[in-house]
Amino acid sequence: MTPPEIRQLIAQWLQTRGHSAACVASGNDAIRRMGEEHFDPVIADVLMAEGDGLDVIRELKHQQLPSRGLAISGG
């Protein structure tokens, strides 16, 4: 799983380039937030708690959301 510090570092990097970013700790939280807000892209760790990054990407496609998904692994 991606430590909170790494999630924050990625979010800060995106923000310095003019993007908005939100961090969540679990796949379920990511899926819930995707239903409430638009994110493009959705960057998800392959190893997340409560639903992994691949579950998040599958749900993104299942809901036919306009976001693109990117699964990464920190380890």
N, CA, C and O atoms as CSV, one atom per row, in Angstrom:
chain,resi,resn,atom,element,x,y,z
A,1,MET,N,N,0.838,-1.178,0.000
A,1,MET,CA,C,0.000,0.000,0.000
A,1,MET,C,C,0.889,1.249,0.000
A,1,MET,O,O,1.980,1.263,0.570
A,2,THR,N,N,0.395,2.265,-0.642
A,2,THR,CA,C,1.136,3.511,-0.708
A,2,THR,C,C,1.003,4.265,0.616
A,2,THR,O,O,-0.108,4.539,1.069
A,3,PRO,N,N,2.135,4.599,1.233
A,3,PRO,CA,C,2.069,5.368,2.491
A,3,PRO,C,C,1.447,6.745,2.258
A,3,PRO,O,O,1.509,7.277,1.150
A,4,PRO,N,N,0.842,7.325,3.311
A,4,PRO,CA,C,0.223,8.649,3.163
A,4,PRO,C,C,1.198,9.700,2.636
A,4,PRO,O,O,0.803,10.590,1.883
A,5,GLU,N,N,2.462,9.604,3.025
A,5,GLU,CA,C,3.446,10.585,2.568
A,5,GLU,C,C,3.627,10.542,1.052
A,5,GLU,O,O,3.788,11.585,0.418
A,6,ILE,N,N,3.601,9.361,0.477
A,6,ILE,CA,C,3.755,9.221,-0.973
A,6,ILE,C,C,2.504,9.741,-1.673
A,6,ILE,O,O,2.603,10.412,-2.701
A,7,ARG,N,N,1.325,9.435,-1.122
A,7,ARG,CA,C,0.087,9.961,-1.710
A,7,ARG,C,C,0.121,11.486,-1.722
A,7,ARG,O,O,-0.237,12.113,-2.719
A,8,GLN,N,N,0.551,12.078,-0.613
A,8,GLN,CA,C,0.625,13.538,-0.529
A,8,GLN,C,C,1.647,14.103,-1.513
A,8,GLN,O,O,1.414,15.148,-2.119
A,9,LEU,N,N,2.773,13.419,-1.672
A,9,LEU,CA,C,3.806,13.873,-2.605
A,9,LEU,C,C,3.270,13.888,-4.035
A,9,LEU,O,O,3.500,14.845,-4.775
A,10,ILE,N,N,2.564,12.843,-4.421
A,10,ILE,CA,C,1.968,12.786,-5.766
A,10,ILE,C,C,0.933,13.897,-5.925
A,10,ILE,O,O,0.889,14.563,-6.959
A,11,ALA,N,N,0.098,14.098,-4.897
A,11,ALA,CA,C,-0.922,15.152,-4.960
A,11,ALA,C,C,-0.272,16.524,-5.096
A,11,ALA,O,O,-0.719,17.345,-5.897
A,12,GLN,N,N,0.774,16.777,-4.324
A,12,GLN,CA,C,1.467,18.066,-4.408
A,12,GLN,C,C,2.093,18.265,-5.784
A,12,GLN,O,O,2.036,19.363,-6.339
A,13,TRP,N,N,2.682,17.226,-6.330
A,13,TRP,CA,C,3.293,17.300,-7.658
A,13,TRP,C,C,2.231,17.670,-8.696
A,13,TRP,O,O,2.469,18.525,-9.549
A,14,LEU,N,N,1.073,17.036,-8.627
A,14,LEU,CA,C,-0.016,17.363,-9.553
A,14,LEU,C,C,-0.491,18.797,-9.360
A,14,LEU,O,O,-0.744,19.502,-10.337
A,15,GLN,N,N,-0.615,19.232,-8.114
A,15,GLN,CA,C,-1.098,20.583,-7.829
A,15,GLN,C,C,-0.132,21.653,-8.326
A,15,GLN,O,O,-0.572,22.711,-8.778
A,16,THR,N,N,1.168,21.403,-8.254
A,16,THR,CA,C,2.130,22.392,-8.755
A,16,THR,C,C,2.062,22.522,-10.272
A,16,THR,O,O,2.586,23.477,-10.846
A,17,ARG,N,N,1.421,21.567,-10.910
A,17,ARG,CA,C,1.260,21.604,-12.358
A,17,ARG,C,C,-0.155,22.018,-12.766
A,17,ARG,O,O,-0.562,21.816,-13.910
A,18,GLY,N,N,-0.904,22.604,-11.816
A,18,GLY,CA,C,-2.209,23.166,-12.120
A,18,GLY,C,C,-3.388,22.219,-12.016
A,18,GLY,O,O,-4.494,22.572,-12.427
A,19,HIS,N,N,-3.183,21.029,-11.478
A,19,HIS,CA,C,-4.271,20.061,-11.333
A,19,HIS,C,C,-4.794,20.084,-9.903
A,19,HIS,O,O,-4.073,20.458,-8.978
A,20,SER,N,N,-6.037,19.689,-9.729
A,20,SER,CA,C,-6.545,19.477,-8.382
A,20,SER,C,C,-6.337,18.001,-8.044
A,20,SER,O,O,-6.285,17.155,-8.936
A,21,ALA,N,N,-6.221,17.702,-6.767
A,21,ALA,CA,C,-5.956,16.322,-6.363
A,21,ALA,C,C,-6.635,16.033,-5.037
A,21,ALA,O,O,-6.793,16.924,-4.202
A,22,ALA,N,N,-7.032,14.794,-4.850
A,22,ALA,CA,C,-7.612,14.323,-3.592
A,22,ALA,C,C,-6.973,12.981,-3.275
A,22,ALA,O,O,-6.704,12.187,-4.177
A,23,CYS,N,N,-6.732,12.730,-2.008
A,23,CYS,CA,C,-6.122,11.474,-1.578
A,23,CYS,C,C,-7.103,10.688,-0.720
A,23,CYS,O,O,-7.824,11.258,0.098
A,24,VAL,N,N,-7.122,9.389,-0.914
A,24,VAL,CA,C,-7.922,8.492,-0.082
A,24,VAL,C,C,-7.052,7.304,0.303
A,24,VAL,O,O,-6.049,7.027,-0.355
A,25,ALA,N,N,-7.430,6.606,1.362
A,25,ALA,CA,C,-6.617,5.513,1.882
A,25,ALA,C,C,-7.071,4.130,1.424
A,25,ALA,O,O,-6.337,3.154,1.580
A,26,SER,N,N,-8.282,4.037,0.857
A,26,SER,CA,C,-8.774,2.704,0.486
A,26,SER,C,C,-9.479,2.733,-0.867
A,26,SER,O,O,-9.907,3.780,-1.352
A,27,GLY,N,N,-9.581,1.555,-1.448
A,27,GLY,CA,C,-10.298,1.433,-2.710
A,27,GLY,C,C,-11.758,1.805,-2.578
A,27,GLY,O,O,-12.322,2.443,-3.467
A,28,ASN,N,N,-12.376,1.412,-1.476
A,28,ASN,CA,C,-13.789,1.757,-1.269
A,28,ASN,C,C,-13.987,3.268,-1.181
A,28,ASN,O,O,-14.957,3.805,-1.716
A,29,ASP,N,N,-13.055,3.957,-0.498
A,29,ASP,CA,C,-13.135,5.419,-0.421
A,29,ASP,C,C,-12.984,6.039,-1.810
A,29,ASP,O,O,-13.675,7.003,-2.143
A,30,ALA,N,N,-12.087,5.489,-2.611
A,30,ALA,CA,C,-11.883,6.001,-3.974
A,30,ALA,C,C,-13.145,5.831,-4.808
A,30,ALA,O,O,-13.551,6.755,-5.513
A,31,ILE,N,N,-13.763,4.668,-4.735
A,31,ILE,CA,C,-14.980,4.407,-5.503
A,31,ILE,C,C,-16.099,5.356,-5.072
A,31,ILE,O,O,-16.828,5.886,-5.910
A,32,ARG,N,N,-16.228,5.568,-3.761
A,32,ARG,CA,C,-17.247,6.495,-3.252
A,32,ARG,C,C,-16.992,7.908,-3.780
A,32,ARG,O,O,-17.920,8.567,-4.250
A,33,ARG,N,N,-15.747,8.378,-3.707
A,33,ARG,CA,C,-15.418,9.738,-4.164
A,33,ARG,C,C,-15.632,9.884,-5.666
A,33,ARG,O,O,-16.046,10.949,-6.124
A,34,MET,N,N,-15.358,8.837,-6.441
A,34,MET,CA,C,-15.566,8.909,-7.890
A,34,MET,C,C,-17.035,9.114,-8.217
A,34,MET,O,O,-17.367,9.725,-9.233
A,35,GLY,N,N,-17.926,8.603,-7.355
A,35,GLY,CA,C,-19.352,8.806,-7.568
A,35,GLY,C,C,-19.811,10.204,-7.212
A,35,GLY,O,O,-20.884,10.633,-7.636
A,36,GLU,N,N,-19.002,10.926,-6.428
A,36,GLU,CA,C,-19.369,12.265,-5.965
A,36,GLU,C,C,-18.700,13.377,-6.763
A,36,GLU,O,O,-19.260,14.465,-6.895
A,37,GLU,N,N,-17.509,13.116,-7.296
A,37,GLU,CA,C,-16.719,14.131,-7.985
A,37,GLU,C,C,-16.098,13.545,-9.246
A,37,GLU,O,O,-15.969,12.329,-9.385
A,38,HIS,N,N,-15.715,14.431,-10.163
A,38,HIS,CA,C,-15.012,13.990,-11.370
A,38,HIS,C,C,-13.513,14.120,-11.147
A,38,HIS,O,O,-13.029,15.170,-10.724
A,39,PHE,N,N,-12.786,13.056,-11.431
A,39,PHE,CA,C,-11.331,13.054,-11.351
A,39,PHE,C,C,-10.777,12.559,-12.680
A,39,PHE,O,O,-11.266,11.575,-13.235
A,40,ASP,N,N,-9.769,13.234,-13.183
A,40,ASP,CA,C,-9.119,12.783,-14.407
A,40,ASP,C,C,-7.661,13.189,-14.355
A,40,ASP,O,O,-7.348,14.375,-14.468
A,41,PRO,N,N,-6.791,12.262,-14.191
A,41,PRO,CA,C,-7.027,10.824,-14.131
A,41,PRO,C,C,-7.281,10.365,-12.692
A,41,PRO,O,O,-7.128,11.130,-11.740
A,42,VAL,N,N,-7.670,9.106,-12.562
A,42,VAL,CA,C,-7.749,8.452,-11.268
A,42,VAL,C,C,-6.483,7.599,-11.167
A,42,VAL,O,O,-6.278,6.684,-11.964
A,43,ILE,N,N,-5.642,7.904,-10.189
A,43,ILE,CA,C,-4.405,7.149,-9.974
A,43,ILE,C,C,-4.626,6.283,-8.745
A,43,ILE,O,O,-4.891,6.798,-7.659
A,44,ALA,N,N,-4.519,4.975,-8.913
A,44,ALA,CA,C,-4.814,4.049,-7.822
A,44,ALA,C,C,-3.654,3.072,-7.639
A,44,ALA,O,O,-3.106,2.544,-8.607
A,45,ASP,N,N,-3.295,2.845,-6.383
A,45,ASP,CA,C,-2.265,1.868,-6.058
A,45,ASP,C,C,-2.843,0.471,-6.276
A,45,ASP,O,O,-3.991,0.206,-5.921
A,46,VAL,N,N,-2.056,-0.404,-6.852
A,46,VAL,CA,C,-2.511,-1.771,-7.069
A,46,VAL,C,C,-2.842,-2.436,-5.737
A,46,VAL,O,O,-3.775,-3.235,-5.665
A,47,LEU,N,N,-2.098,-2.122,-4.690
A,47,LEU,CA,C,-2.316,-2.721,-3.368
A,47,LEU,C,C,-2.930,-1.710,-2.422
A,47,LEU,O,O,-2.216,-1.044,-1.672
A,48,MET,N,N,-4.255,-1.588,-2.451
A,48,MET,CA,C,-4.965,-0.681,-1.548
A,48,MET,C,C,-5.792,-1.502,-0.568
A,48,MET,O,O,-6.175,-2.635,-0.859
A,49,ALA,N,N,-6.059,-0.925,0.582
A,49,ALA,CA,C,-6.941,-1.560,1.561
A,49,ALA,C,C,-8.382,-1.487,1.059
A,49,ALA,O,O,-8.750,-0.574,0.319
A,50,GLU,N,N,-9.181,-2.452,1.469
A,50,GLU,CA,C,-10.620,-2.453,1.173
A,50,GLU,C,C,-10.915,-2.198,-0.303
A,50,GLU,O,O,-11.589,-1.227,-0.646
A,51,GLY,N,N,-10.425,-3.043,-1.148
A,51,GLY,CA,C,-10.607,-2.899,-2.586
A,51,GLY,C,C,-9.331,-2.343,-3.185
A,51,GLY,O,O,-8.930,-1.225,-2.862
A,52,ASP,N,N,-8.693,-3.106,-4.049
A,52,ASP,CA,C,-7.409,-2.651,-4.574
A,52,ASP,C,C,-7.576,-1.715,-5.769
A,52,ASP,O,O,-8.692,-1.447,-6.216
A,53,GLY,N,N,-6.462,-1.231,-6.268
A,53,GLY,CA,C,-6.485,-0.284,-7.381
A,53,GLY,C,C,-7.126,-0.840,-8.630
A,53,GLY,O,O,-7.761,-0.103,-9.385
A,54,LEU,N,N,-6.970,-2.130,-8.858
A,54,LEU,CA,C,-7.609,-2.732,-10.030
A,54,LEU,C,C,-9.129,-2.749,-9.877
A,54,LEU,O,O,-9.855,-2.588,-10.858
A,55,ASP,N,N,-9.612,-2.945,-8.642
A,55,ASP,CA,C,-11.057,-2.841,-8.377
A,55,ASP,C,C,-11.548,-1.432,-8.694
A,55,ASP,O,O,-12.627,-1.252,-9.259
A,56,VAL,N,N,-10.743,-0.435,-8.322
A,56,VAL,CA,C,-11.110,0.963,-8.574
A,56,VAL,C,C,-11.211,1.209,-10.082
A,56,VAL,O,O,-12.175,1.818,-10.546
A,57,ILE,N,N,-10.230,0.741,-10.841
A,57,ILE,CA,C,-10.233,0.936,-12.296
A,57,ILE,C,C,-11.415,0.198,-12.926
A,57,ILE,O,O,-12.071,0.729,-13.822
A,58,ARG,N,N,-11.689,-1.033,-12.459
A,58,ARG,CA,C,-12.841,-1.787,-12.982
A,58,ARG,C,C,-14.143,-1.031,-12.727
A,58,ARG,O,O,-15.006,-0.956,-13.602
A,59,GLU,N,N,-14.282,-0.468,-11.519
A,59,GLU,CA,C,-15.501,0.271,-11.177
A,59,GLU,C,C,-15.620,1.535,-12.027
A,59,GLU,O,O,-16.720,1.919,-12.425
A,60,LEU,N,N,-14.511,2.164,-12.295
A,60,LEU,CA,C,-14.478,3.340,-13.162
A,60,LEU,C,C,-15.060,2.992,-14.529
A,60,LEU,O,O,-15.884,3.729,-15.070
A,61,LYS,N,N,-14.623,1.858,-15.080
A,61,LYS,CA,C,-15.135,1.416,-16.380
A,61,LYS,C,C,-16.591,0.959,-16.275
A,61,LYS,O,O,-17.400,1.254,-17.155
A,62,HIS,N,N,-16.926,0.233,-15.191
A,62,HIS,CA,C,-18.290,-0.273,-15.011
A,62,HIS,C,C,-19.301,0.870,-14.947
A,62,HIS,O,O,-20.379,0.786,-15.535
A,63,GLN,N,N,-18.948,1.936,-14.230
A,63,GLN,CA,C,-19.851,3.079,-14.113
A,63,GLN,C,C,-19.800,3.983,-15.341
A,63,GLN,O,O,-20.552,4.952,-15.444
A,64,GLN,N,N,-18.903,3.652,-16.269
A,64,GLN,CA,C,-18.726,4.425,-17.498
A,64,GLN,C,C,-18.483,5.903,-17.185
A,64,GLN,O,O,-19.040,6.796,-17.823
A,65,LEU,N,N,-17.634,6.129,-16.184
A,65,LEU,CA,C,-17.270,7.495,-15.828
A,65,LEU,C,C,-16.296,8.045,-16.867
A,65,LEU,O,O,-15.542,7.279,-17.466
A,66,PRO,N,N,-16.299,9.351,-17.088
A,66,PRO,CA,C,-15.448,9.929,-18.130
A,66,PRO,C,C,-13.974,10.019,-17.740
A,66,PRO,O,O,-13.168,10.530,-18.518
A,67,SER,N,N,-13.608,9.542,-16.574
A,67,SER,CA,C,-12.223,9.626,-16.104
A,67,SER,C,C,-11.379,8.515,-16.710
A,67,SER,O,O,-11.884,7.456,-17.083
A,68,ARG,N,N,-10.078,8.784,-16.799
A,68,ARG,CA,C,-9.120,7.754,-17.178
A,68,ARG,C,C,-8.514,7.195,-15.909
A,68,ARG,O,O,-8.409,7.904,-14.908
A,69,GLY,N,N,-8.114,5.937,-15.934
A,69,GLY,CA,C,-7.539,5.298,-14.764
A,69,GLY,C,C,-6.098,4.895,-14.984
A,69,GLY,O,O,-5.711,4.494,-16.081
A,70,LEU,N,N,-5.308,5.004,-13.927
A,70,LEU,CA,C,-3.911,4.590,-13.945
A,70,LEU,C,C,-3.638,3.832,-12.663
A,70,LEU,O,O,-3.799,4.372,-11.569
A,71,ALA,N,N,-3.226,2.581,-12.795
A,71,ALA,CA,C,-2.880,1.770,-11.625
A,71,ALA,C,C,-1.360,1.786,-11.490
A,71,ALA,O,O,-0.641,1.558,-12.463
A,72,ILE,N,N,-0.874,2.059,-10.269
A,72,ILE,CA,C,0.554,2.089,-9.997
A,72,ILE,C,C,0.865,1.147,-8.849
A,72,ILE,O,O,-0.039,0.703,-8.142
A,73,SER,N,N,2.140,0.842,-8.663
A,73,SER,CA,C,2.564,0.014,-7.530
A,73,SER,C,C,3.815,0.634,-6.937
A,73,SER,O,O,4.756,0.979,-7.650
A,74,GLY,N,N,3.807,0.766,-5.635
A,74,GLY,CA,C,4.949,1.350,-4.946
A,74,GLY,C,C,5.946,0.308,-4.458
A,74,GLY,O,O,6.975,0.657,-3.879
A,75,GLY,N,N,5.657,-0.931,-4.683
A,75,GLY,CA,C,6.575,-1.912,-4.123
A,75,GLY,C,C,6.755,-3.011,-5.002
A,75,GLY,O,O,7.501,-3.938,-4.688
